[in-house]
Amino acid sequence: MPLLCAVMLLLICQSFLGTSGGYVSGHGEGAAQILKVRAYYNPRDDFEKELLLSLRGPILFEALVNPRIRLSPEEWKTLVESELDEGTPEGQMMRCLAKAPDIMQRGRASLRE
């Protein structure tokens, strides 16, 4: 939990600083790996719930431009599908957007061929 908080703070600072020269920081990569290893379990309190729900978006959007964030479609599904926001418009939007990184990776692969 403290590690997730630290990553969230790094992502917030990163958004204020922006990027220079097209360099993408590895904070989103690190957050994706932490959530991947963590797997899903019920959060212990509202703070942890909100933290988990908040980290999904930045990781997802960074994955669109950072090809080093590689999760399988099943891992994306596990990351974004949660009963915590299952019936909300935000949860439904995240489920749809979670398909985008795989589509982007397949598009990059086809361009290389």
N, C-alpha and C positions, 0 to 999 in steps of 0.2 A: 504493500500500500504506500509507504513513504516513497518508494521508487517511482510509482505511477505519478505521485504528486510532483516529484522533481522533474519528470519528463514533461508533464503538463506545463510547469513553469518555464522550462526551456522552450517549449513550442510557442508559448505566449511571447517570450522575449524574441524568439526568432522571427515572429510575425512583425514585431516592431522594427527590427533591424533590417528586414528584407533580405534579398539575395544580391550578391555582386558577381558580375561576370558569368551568370548562369549557373553558379555553384549552388547545389542543393545540399543543405546540411543533413547529417545522419540522425537527427533527433526523431524524425518520423519513423525511420528505419528501426531505431532502438525501441520506440514505443510499440511498433508492430511486432517485433520479436518478443517483447515482454508480454504483450497480450496473447500472442500465440502460445508461448510456453505456459502462461498462467492458466489457460483454458477457462471455461466458464464455470462459475459457481455463484451461488446467491451472494450478493453483497451483504456485508454485516450491518451497514447503516445507510442512511440517505446520502451522506457525503460520498461514500464509496460508489454508490449507485450512480450519482450524478457525474462523478469522475469518469467512470467507465463509459457512460453514455456520451460524455463530452470528448473523450479521446478518439472515438470512432471516426468522427468527421474529419479532423485534421489528418489522420493517417490515411483515410480514403482519398482525400484530395491531393495529398502529397504523392500518393501512389500513382496518380494520373500523370505526373511529370517526372517521377523518380523511378526508373526501371529497376533500381536495386531493392525496392520493396516488392517482394515476390511471395504472394500467398496463393494457394490453390483456390479454385472457386468454393470448395468446401470450407476452407479456412476463412475466407471472406464471409461466408454464410454464418459460420460459428461466431465470428467477430461482431457482425451487425445484428443478427437475429437474437432478440432478447424479449422475454415476456415482460421486461420492465417497461417497454414502450410499444408493445405489440399492436395495440389498437389505435395508436396515435398517428396523425399524418406524418410526423417526423420519422417514426419507425418505418412506415411504409416507404417513405422517400429513401431512407438508408438502405432498405432491402433492394430497391431498384438501382441505386447508385453503386451498390457493392458489385454489380456485374460489370461496371465500366473498366476497372483496372485489368481484368482478364481480356476484355475486348481490345483495350489499348495494347497490351502485350502481344496479342495475336496479330494486330495491325502492324506493329513494329517488326514482328517476325516475318510477315508477308512482304513488307517493304525491303527487308534485307535479302530476300530470295530472288 
